[in-house]
Amino acid sequence: MSQPLINRMETVRINEILSYSHTYPHSGQYLMDTLMETKNWLELQYDVICLLNDVFNCGYRPSDISPLFESK
């Protein structure tokens, strides 16, 4: 069984999401909840990808998103 996306992120990245959550509590919580429930980044909806871009300025393409979830 695959692990949630949040478990596949580096601690530094998780801390960036938590910092974002202090400024934008509802969006940050939604992002965290989604990453805790989703097991494959290909299942992420566009609104979550937009939030990831807001936090990490990573872009919207699959090649931009997948490195966020490389196994530790």
Residue pairs with C-beta under 8 A, 6 or more apart in sequence:
2 39
2 40
3 39
4 35
4 36
4 37
4 38
4 39
5 35
5 36
5 38
5 39
5 40
5 41
5 44
5 69
6 14
6 32
6 35
6 36
8 69
8 70
8 71
8 72
9 35
9 68
9 69
10 72
13 56
13 68
16 55
16 56
17 28
17 31
17 32
17 35
17 55
18 28
18 32
20 27
20 28
20 31
20 54
20 55
21 27
21 28
21 29
21 31
21 32
22 28
27 51
27 54
30 48
30 51
31 48
31 51
31 52
31 55
34 44
34 48
35 48
38 44
41 65
41 66
41 68
41 69
42 62
44 52
44 65
49 60
49 65
50 60
52 58
52 65
52 68
53 59
53 60
53 64
56 68
58 64
58 65
58 67
58 68
59 65
